Amino acid sequence: MKDTSAHHERIATMTFASVYPHYVTKVERKGRTKEELHQVIEWLTGFDNKKLQELIEKKATFEAFFQKAKLNPNANLITGVICGYRVEEIENPLTQKVRYLDKLVDELAKGKKMEKILRSA
């Protein structure tokens, strides 16, 4: 993946709170629920609803968001293309984690079954 440090810096400093409403809109527009979105986020990060709300209110950057996260051990099973990049080939660890989240939200919006989205070995 051809990335620039400016791209990684932009992702690192972007707040989760600024992107979260877009995630909600995307999944609800496709007939999924906010609760399902939270289930996907919790699977990836370990954040329950209370912690998620706290991070939104604090306007945590993606860097801070993922520093606090306990990434699911099966996150490396998330593969495919998102935003024109193969997530498994992204070299910057933070950018890869953000794209993991994007990929899960995308799969939820596309109607994929929850058992498939929440990968298990």
C-alpha positions in Angstrom: 0.0 0.0 0.0 1.4 3.4 -1.0 0.7 5.7 1.9 2.0 9.1 3.0 2.9 10.1 6.5 0.4 13.0 6.0 -2.4 10.5 5.4 -1.5 8.6 8.6 -1.3 11.8 10.6 -4.7 12.9 9.3 -6.2 9.5 10.4 -4.4 9.7 13.8 -5.7 13.2 14.6 -9.3 12.6 13.3 -11.7 12.2 16.2 -13.9 9.1 16.5 -16.8 11.4 17.4 -16.6 13.1 14.0 -16.9 9.8 12.1 -19.3 7.9 14.4 -22.5 9.7 13.2 -21.5 8.6 9.6 -21.2 5.0 10.8 -24.7 5.2 12.4 -26.2 6.8 9.3 -24.6 4.3 7.0 -25.9 1.2 8.8 -29.3 2.6 9.6 -29.9 3.6 6.0 -29.3 0.0 5.1 -31.7 -1.3 7.7 -29.3 -2.2 10.4 -29.4 -0.8 13.9 -27.2 1.3 16.2 -27.1 -1.6 18.6 -25.7 -3.9 15.9 -23.1 -1.2 15.2 -22.2 -1.1 18.9 -21.9 -4.9 18.9 -19.4 -4.7 16.0 -17.4 -1.9 17.7 -17.3 -3.8 21.0 -16.1 -7.0 19.2 -13.2 -5.1 17.6 -12.3 -2.8 20.5 -13.7 -4.2 23.7 -15.5 -0.9 24.4 -19.0 -1.3 25.9 -21.7 1.4 25.3 -20.6 3.4 28.4 -17.0 3.5 27.3 -17.9 4.3 23.7 -20.1 7.2 24.8 -17.3 8.5 27.1 -14.8 8.4 24.2 -17.3 10.3 22.0 -17.9 12.9 24.6 -14.1 13.4 25.1 -13.7 13.7 21.4 -10.9 11.1 21.4 -8.7 11.0 18.4 -8.5 7.6 16.5 -5.0 7.4 18.0 -6.3 7.7 21.6 -9.3 5.5 20.7 -7.2 2.6 19.6 -4.6 3.1 22.3 -7.3 2.4 24.8 -8.8 -0.5 22.8 -8.2 -4.1 23.5 -8.1 -5.3 19.9 -9.9 -8.6 19.3 -7.3 -11.3 18.7 -9.2 -12.3 15.5 -9.0 -8.8 14.0 -6.3 -10.1 11.7 -9.0 -12.2 10.0 -10.5 -9.0 8.6 -9.5 -9.0 5.0 -10.7 -7.3 1.8 -10.7 -3.9 0.2 -11.9 -0.7 1.9 -11.3 2.8 0.6 -9.3 1.3 -2.3 -6.8 -0.6 -0.1 -6.5 -4.2 1.0 -6.8 -4.0 4.8 -4.4 -6.9 5.4 -1.7 -5.1 3.4 -1.8 -1.7 5.3 1.6 -1.3 7.0 0.7 1.5 9.4 -0.8 -0.2 12.5 -3.2 2.7 13.4 -4.4 3.1 9.9 -5.0 -0.6 9.6 -7.1 -0.6 12.8 -9.2 2.3 11.6 -9.7 0.5 8.3 -10.6 -2.7 10.2 -13.4 -0.7 11.8 -14.4 0.8 8.4 -14.5 -2.7 6.9 -16.7 -4.1 9.7 -19.1 -1.2 9.4 -19.2 -1.7 5.6 -20.0 -5.4 6.0 -22.8 -4.6 8.5 -24.3 -2.0 6.1 -24.1 -4.6 3.2 -26.3 -7.0 5.2 -23.6 -9.5 6.1 -24.7 -11.9 8.9 -23.4 -10.9 12.3 -21.7 -14.3 12.7 -19.6 -13.6 9.6 -18.8 -10.1 10.7 -17.7 -11.1 14.2 -15.0 -13.5 12.9 -14.0 -16.5 14.9 -11.0 -18.7 14.2 
